[in-house]
């Protein structure tokens, strides 16, 4: 049941909730995302004109009959190589941005990101166990790397939650500290495994920095299946996030079941993060940059901030992946390097801006 909020409250959160939804801004953001996807799908060692890309995409729609006027190899390159990569980058970017925005609202901390309570370190441990130990990487011809990374991310966040619950209630400050402790422990175990493994750690380092070189359509479908229910939960509770910007006691007075809201939001954001990193590796700063960019451009109403941040994160990661695979062509950079080069200066800007406000 959706938490009840008083329409009579004079709080900023409720006043924000009365504003009309910014459909025009969302449409503009989706148009920018589509342009980024078309650009990324067309650029590479074999250039595909944007008009041909649009025609090939439109030709797959129902009731659209477009006669091919392009090279036959373009279609193979587009559908078998580039679009699966663009799709996975877009879905992962949306998941990380949505989770980052949720954590920032829930913890009331503008510097929070999707890896705050241990998802990244847990995923890294799961991946390193597969890549740097005698554990089999394939079972019945299927890679278990994504499953191991997903299990590690979920396990780490679940452990942090369990530690917090043992102290009574769900105090967010305790959850952060528990997440830091779990992250330190899993990072230490990861480092120990790497030290005692094969000297060639390039596969491990490549995964830890993130990338989409092996993306296929099945990856996007699996991540999307996890992201859809998580996004639904976050959007249902987006209005509650507006109220939680005041304090928990005020939210309780407005009829919000705060403990349930915190549990569902943490579970949804952590699930989306775990699914994303299990197929992409550890890509930093997307969940930090996109929510802040959306907030600066379109305001702090979480009903619109979360979907706009998701669209922005999707476009940002698509373009970052494009830069990663073309900057040093024919070689390829890990996507995490590109996002770090963009995100680190932005992070420093946020710290400076936060200090000037204080």
N, C-alpha and C positions, 0 to 999 in steps of 0.2 A: 504494500500500500504506500502511496506517495505521502511523504511527510507533510503535515498541515502547516501552513504559514498564515499568520494573521494579515489580512489586507488593510487593517487599520493602523498597523505599526508605522511610525514616521521614520524608520531607519532607512539609511541609504540603500541597504541591500534590497529591501522591499520596493523602494522607489525605482531602483534599477530594474527589478523584475516587471514593472508595469510598462516599460518602454516597448515599443513595437520591435519585432525581430528584424535585424538588418539584412533582409533578403538580397538587396542590391549589392551589399558588400560581399556577401557569400558568393553571389553569382560572379562578381569580378574576381574573387580569389579562385574560383573554380576555372574561370577562363584563363587566368595566369598559370594554373596547374596544367591545363590542357596544352597551353603553348610550350611549357617546359617539357612535357612528355613528347610532343611532336618534335621539338628540337633535339632532345636526347635520342629519340628513335632514328633520326636522320643523320646524325653526325657520327663519323667513324672513319675507318680506313677506306670504306666504300661509302661515299656520300649519297644519300637519298634525298632528292628535292622535297621540301615540305609539302608541296601540293600533291606529289605522288604518295607521300605518307598518308595524308588525309584521305585521298581517294581509296587507298588500300584498306584503311580502317573503315571508311564508310561502306565499302563494298561488302563487308562482312555483316552489315546490319540487315535486318529483315526488310524486304520489299525494296531494297536498293540494288539496282542493276547497273553496274559501271563496267564498261568494256576496258580491259587491261590495255594501257598505253605505255607501260613501263617495262623495264628489263625484268625477265622472269626471276633472275637471281635476287632482285630487290625484295620480293615477297618472302623468299626463304630467309634472307638475312633479317627482315623485319620480324617475322612471326616466330622464328626458331631461336634467334640470338638476342636481338635488342629488346623487343617488347617484354619478354619474360623478365629481363633484368630491370627494365623501367618499372614494370608492375610491382615487382618485389621491393625495389627501392622506395616506391611511392607508398606502399602499404606499411613498410617498416617505419618510414618517416612519419606517417600519420600516427602510428601506434606510439612511438616515442614522444612525439609532441603532445598527444592527448594525455599520456601518462605524466609528462612533465608539468603540464598545466594543472592536472588534478592534484599532484603532490604539492605544487606551489600554493594552491588554494587551501588544501587540507591542513598543511603544516604552517600556513601563513608565513611562508618564507620565500622571497623572490629568487633565492639562489638554489632552491631544491630542484632536483632532476630525477629522472626515472630510476637511477641507480642508487638512490639515497639509502635504502634499507637492505642492500646486499645483493640485488638481482645480478649485477654485473659480475661481481667476484664469484658468486655461485655458478653462474653460467661459464665463466672462465675455468673454474675447477673441473666442471663436467667435461668441457671440451678438452682440456689438457689430459685428463685421465684417458680419453680415447686416443689422442694424438701422440702422447709421449710415454705411454706404457704399453706392455704387451697385450692389452685389451684389444679385442677385434674391432676394427673400424667398420666392417660390413658384416651383416647377418642376413643370410639368404639373398645376397646381392643388394641389400639396402643399407645405406649409411646410417649408423646409429649416432653420429655426431650431433645432429640437431636434437635428438631425443635426450642425449646426455646433457647437453647445454640447457635444455628446457628443465630437466629434472634438477640440475644444479641451481638454476635461478629460483625455481619454485621452492626447493628445499631450503635455500638460504633465507628467503623472505618468510617462509613458514616458521623457521627456527626463531627469527627475530620476533615474529608475532607471538609465538608460544612463550618466549622469555618475558615479553611485555605483559601478557595476560596473567602470568604467574604472580606478578606484583599487584594484581587487582585492577580491574577496569582496563582501559586502553589509553593511558596517557601518551600523547604523541612525543613528548620529549624523551620518555623512556624508550619508545619504539625507535627513535633515531639513534640513541646510544646503543641499543641492542643491535641495530643494523650495522653500526660502525664496528662493534665487537665481532659480529659474525663475519663481516667483510674482511677484517684483519686476519681472522683465523683461516678463512678459505684462501685468502691471498698468500698466507704463509705456506699452507699446504701446496698450493699451486707452484710457488717458487721452489719448494723442496723437490717436487716431482720433476720440474724442469732441470734443476741442477743435476739430478741423478739419472737423467734420460740421455738419449742419443745427442751428441754434440750439435747436430744439425737441427736447430730449432726454428728454421724458417717457416715450416708449415704452422707451427704453434703461434709464432709472432704474427704471421699473416692473418690467422683467424682472430687473434686478440685485437688487431687493428681494424677488423671489419672489411667486408667486401661482398660483391654480388657476382663474381666471375662464374660461379657454377649455378646461377639461378635458373629455375625452370618454372613452368606454369603450376606444377603441383605444390611448390613451395608457397606461392602466392595464395593458393586456395587454402592451404593448411593455416597459414598465419591469419588469413581473413576469417576463417571459421572461429578462431579464438578472439579476434579483434571485435567482431560484430556484437556478441553479447556483452563484452566488456564496455564497448562504446555505448550500448543501450543503457547499462547501469549508470555510467558516468553522466549521460545526458539527463536521465530521470532525476538524478541528485544534483544537477548543475545549479538549480535554484537554491538548494541547501548550501552549496559552497558559497553563494553570495552572502547568506546569513552568517556562516561560520567565520567570515572575515571580521566580524565583531568579536564575539567570544562564545564559548560553549554554553555558558549559563544563559546568555541572551537567547541563543538558539533554542534551548530547552523551554524557555518562557513562551516562545512562539510555536511550541508544539512539535519540535523536531526530536525524534529519537536519535540523539547524537551518537551513542555507542554503535547502534546499527548502521547509521550513515557512515561512520568512520570505517567500520569493518568492511562494508560493501565497496566503498570507494578504494580502500587499500587493496582489497582482493582483485577488483576489476583492473586497476592500474598496474598492479604487479603481474597479473595474468597476461595483459597486453605486452608488457615489457619482456616477460619471459619468452613469449611466442616470437617476438621480433628478434631478440638477440640470438635465439636458437638457430636461426637461418642466416643472420647477417653478421654475426660476431659483435664485438663491443664497439659500437660507434658512438662517440661522445658528442655532447653539446647540442644535438638536435632538440632534445627535450628541454634545453635551457633557452636556446635562441628563439625558436618558433613561438612559444607562449609569450615571451617578452615583446617580440616584434608585433604580434597580434594585439597585445595589450596597449602598446604605444600607438598603434594605428587606429584601433577600433574600440578601445575602452576595456573596462574590467568586469563587465557582466559575463559571468561564466556560462550562461546559456548560449551566448554567441562566441565567447572567447574560445571555448573548447573546440567547436567545429572549425572555426577560422584558424586556430593554431594547428589543428590536424592537417588542414589543406596546405597551410604554409610550410609545415614540416615535411609534407610529402613533396612539394615542389623543391624545397631546399635540398633534400637528400637526392632527388633525381638529378639536379644540377651538379651536386657534389660528386655523384658517381660518374657523371659525364666528364667532369674535370679530371677525376682519378684515372679514367681509362684513355684519356687523350693527351694529358699534359706531358707525358714522357713516352708517348707511343713510339714503337710497338710494345714497350713494357707497360706495366700498370701499377699505379700507386694504391695502397690500401685506402679505402674511403675515409677511415678514421683520421688519417693525416690531413686530408682536405678539410674535414669538419673541424679539426683542432686548429688549423691555421685560420679558419673563419671565427671559430668560437672562442678561442683564448682571448683575443683582443676585446670581443664583445663581453666576455666575463669580467675582464678588468674594468671595462667601462661601467658595468653594473655595480661593481664594488665601489668605484669612485663616486658614482651617482648616489648610491645608498649612503655613503659616508657624508656627502654634501647635504643630503636631506636630514640626516641625523644631526 
